[in-house]
């Protein structure tokens, strides 16, 4: 892990095209701005962890559990479905 000190207005450059700027600091917080190419996904760590947990849970659902739900969707059809 690289540990460096930066002040408000200073930046860190990663891989030549990802820029992290320190926008604001206080005693307990740091506000960062991140500029990255559109194809680079930038997420808060907790959001990424939740997304991974959701994907894992979705993979673990068996077809037997989904069959009744799918049957109900087919039976109601698009015109009978309620919101």
N, C-alpha and C positions, 0 to 999 in steps of 0.2 A: 504494500500500500504506500503510495506517495502521499506525504503530508507536507503541505505548503501553507503559508500565510498569505492572505490577500485582503485588501481593503476595498471598500465600496468604490466602484468604478473600474477596478482591475479585473482582468480576464485570465482564463485558463484555456488553452487550445489543445484539443485532443484529435489526433489523426489528421490534422490539417484542415478539417472542415466542420468540426464540432467545437463551438465556443461557449464557455460558461462564464458569465459575468456576475460578479458580486454587485447586486443592486443596492442592498441596504443591510445594515447590521444593527443589532441591539444587544442587550446583555444576554438574552436567552435565545435569540433567533438570527437566522441569516436568510435573506431573500435573494434567490438566484434567478438569473435569466439564462435560458439555454437556446442557442441557435444551432440547428442541425438540419441536414438535408431531409426532405420529405420522406425518403425511403428509410430513414433511421427512426425507429420507434423509441420515443422517450416517455418513460412512465415513472411515477413514484413507485418505490419498491413495494409498498403494501398493496398497490393496485395490481402489480405484476404477480405477486404471491397469490392474491385472491383469484385472479384469472387462471393461474396454473392449477389451483385447487378445484375450481369449477370445471375445468377441462378434465382433470383426473376423475372427479366424481361422475361426470357425464360418460366417461369411458367405462366406468364400473357398473352402469345400469344395464341390467340384463334385458333381453328381448321379451322375456316372460313378463316382466314388470311393465313394459311399454305396450304390450299387446292390448290390454283393455282401453288404454288411452287412445291408441290408434283406431281401435274399433269404434269408439265413441265419435271420433272426428270424422270417420268415414260415414257413419250412420246419420250424423246431423247434416253433413254436406255444407257447402258454403252459404247457401241461401237460408238455412235454418239456424245457423250458428248465432248465439247471442254474445254480446260484448260484455 
